[in-house]
Every structure is written in structure tokens, then in C-alpha cells.
Amino acid sequence: MTQAGGAVDGRVARGNETRRLVLARTVDLASVEGLEALSLGRIATELKLSKSGVFALFGSKEELQLATVRAAARVYQDKVVRPALTTPPGTGRLWALCESWLEYSRLRVFPGGCFFYGVLAEYDAREGAVHDALAGAQRAWVELVERCAAEARDLGELRPDTEVPQLAFELIALMEMANAHSVMHGDPAVYRRARVGIATRLAALVTDPGLAPEVG
């Protein structure tokens, strides 16, 4: 009984390790070439795995794509969201969130820049499970930026007439433009331009000049 249980545990452990190996490759690949570039056969060949073994783990190309989106979301949480949320609520947290995102893009956590910016265009006009997963991830990000902005307003650090959805839209647009320009042209200077733009926008809304972010 012990031997059988140990064999099962060993297979599960190997399966989990293979899954991690596959997803570490697919998130990087999709960030550069898109989710449509993923296939069970390609990944098996690149990683020198059996195609049947990869199929047993994911079952279909769509499930591989969905698992890749989920894996990228976990990385996004670890690299962008959680570090920023260690800053207390207010303009400091909102600024930290923008800084965290810009560093995530600048440091190429994913080789193609922001994973979600890169793959959203593939699926924005489509229907289906992958579209829904990406739309949900984007919606969660926008809602987080809005929530941080609303906290800053409700704490009295931003003017009470601050239009939160508009502010979040503008901040995200500046971040995404920096990512797109840097990936296309290899120009790191755009990250400072985005920081200056974000800091300027927030400085116009803070209720105390001392709360305005500074760009180093």
C-alpha cells in the first residue's frame, strides 16, 4: 500500500514539475509571439517532452492557453500588485502601483514586455474562454487602479471632485504607451516620460503639495 501510494505521489510530483516547466516557457513565448503561437506539439518538442505527456497535463490548445494566462496572472500579482500594496493607502500607494508596473515592464519580467498588453490585441474582437479570461484580468487591473485612486480621494489626499475612472484610464494609458514604445523601439527613456506624466497628473489633483510624487 505504501509503495503504491509513493508511486502515485511521485507521478503527481513529476506532473506538477512538468506543468511548471511548460508554463514557464509558454508565458515567455506568448509574451513575444502571442497565445496563438502555443501548441502542445511545439512545447513538447522545445522542452524535449513527450507530446502525449503534455497532452495529458493540458488536454487541448485552449486549456494550454488558459493555463498560460493564469500563470502570467500569478507572476503579475507577485511582481506588480503585491509589492505596491505594501504601501499604505493613499497617493503613495497609487504612485507605488504605477512605479511597480513600469518596473515590471522595464525589467522585462516577460521578454515581450507586459504579457497582458501583448496578448489582449489577439483576442479583443473574439469570443470564447480565452477572451473572457483576458478580459477578466484586464478588468481586475483597471478596478485595482481605480480602487487605489478612490482610496486616495476618500482619504482627502486627492481633490474630492477627482473623477476616478478618468484618472485610472489616463494613468494606465501612460504606462501602456511606455511599454509599447519601449518594446517596439528599445528606448528605455520612455519610462521616465511616463513617470513624469503620471507625477504631473497626480500633482494637479493632490490636496497638499507635499503629497505629490517625485520623479528621481
N, C-alpha and C positions, 0 to 999 in steps of 0.2 A: 504493500500500500504506500509506504514511504517512497519507494523507488518510483512508482507511478506518479505520485504527487510531485516528486522532484523533477521528473521528466516534463510534466505539464508546466511547472513553474519555469523550467529552463526554456521551453518553447515560447512561453509568454514573454520572458525577458528578452530573448533574441528577436521576437517580433516587435517589441517596443523599441529596441535599439535600431532595428532596420527602419522602422517608421520614422524615428528621429533623424536618421541618416538621409532618408529620402526627402523629408520636408526641409531639412537644412539646405538641400540642393534646389528644391523646387521654388522656395521663396526667393532665392537669389536669381534663379533662371527667369522666373516670371517677372521680376522687377525690371529685367533688361528686355526680354523678348515677349512678355505677355503671358497670360494664362493659357491662351490657345496653343502656345508652343509646348505645353506639357503633354506628355503621353506616357502610358505605362511602359511601353517598349523602349522609348528613348531613355527614360530614367533608369530602367533595368540595365540597359547597355552601358550608359555612362558610369554607373556605380558598380558594374560587374556583378549584378544580382540576377537571379532567375526571374523571368517575366511572370511565371506562374506565382512565385512568391510575392512579387509586388502586387499582382492582381488579387491575391488572397488578402492582402492588407487593405486595399482600397476599392477593388471591385469594378471601378469604371473610371473613365477620364474625368467625369463630372465630380465624382467623390474625391479624386486626387486634387482637383481644383479647389473644391470646398475645404478640404483639409489644409491646403496651402494657404487659403485666405485666413483660416482660423489660426494657423501657425504664425502668419505675419501679424495678426492682431495681437497675439501674445507678446511678440517682440516689441510691437508698438507700445503696448502697455508698459513694458519693462523699461524701454528707452525714452519714452516721451511723457507718458501720463504719470506714472508713479513718482519719478523724481520731482516733477513740478508740484505735485500735491503735497509734498513735504513742506512747502512754503505756506504760511498761514493765509487764510482767505483775504482777498483784497486786491489792490492793484499789483502788489508784489507777486501774488500767485498768478494773475493773468499774464504779467510780463514773463514770469518764470516758465509758463506753459509755452509761450511764443519762442522764448530762447531755447527751450528744450527741443521743440520741433525743428528749429533752424539748425541746431547742432546735429540732430538725428539725420537731417538731410546732408549737411556739410560733411559729416564724417563718413557718409556712405555706409550706414548700418546695412542697407541693401545696396548692392552695386549700381542699381539703376536709379538711385535717389529714393524718394518716398515711394514705397511699394504701392500704396493705395492711389496716389496721384497717377502712377504709371499704368495701372490696370483698369481704372474706372472708365477711361475712354473706350475700352474694348466692349464694355457691357452697358453703357449708359442708355442705349436705344434698344436693348434686347429684353427679353423676358426669361424667367426661369430662376432656378435656385441660386446660381452663381451671381446673377444680377441682384437678387434680393439680399444675399449675404454682403455684397459690396455696398449696396445702398444702406443697409443697416449699419455697417461700420462707418460710413461717411456721416450718417445721421447722428450716430453716437458722438463722433468727434465734434461736429458743429454744436451739438447740445452741450458738450462739456465746455467749449469756449464760451458759449452763451451763459452757462451757469456761473462760470468764474467771473464774467463781466457783471452779471446780475448781483453776485455777492459783493463785488467792489462797489457797485452803486448803492446797494441796500446798507452797506456799512458806512455810507457817506463819503467814500473816497472818490467816487465819480459823481458828476453832477446828477441830480435827481431826474433831469429830463433826458438822460442818456438813452438813446434808442439801442437797446442791447442787440437785437438781431442784425441791425445795420452795422454796428461796431464789429461784431463777430465776423460778418461777411467780409468787411474790409481787412481785418487782421489776417484772416485765412487767405484772402486773395494775395496779400503781400508775401506771405510765406510760400504759397504755391508758385508765385511768379519767380521768387528766388530759386526755388528748387528746379523749375523748368529751365530757366536761363542757365543755371549752373550745369545741369546735366547736358544741355544742348551745346553750350559754348565752353565749358570747362573754366568758367570765370568765378572764382570764389568771392570776388569783390561784391557780388550781388547780395550776399548775406548781410554785409554791413548796410547796404542800401535798404534792405528790408527792415533791419533793426532800427535804422534812423526813421523810416516811415512809420513803423509801429510806435516808437517812442514819441514821435511828433503827434500822432493821433491821440495817444493817451494823455500827453501833456496838455492838450487842448480841452480835456474833459475832467482832469483831476480838480478836486476842490481845494487842495493845498499844493503849492508848487513843490514842496518837499517830497510829495508822493510821485512826482514824475520820474519815470525810469531814466537812467543814464546809459548812454552807449559808450563803452570803453574804446 
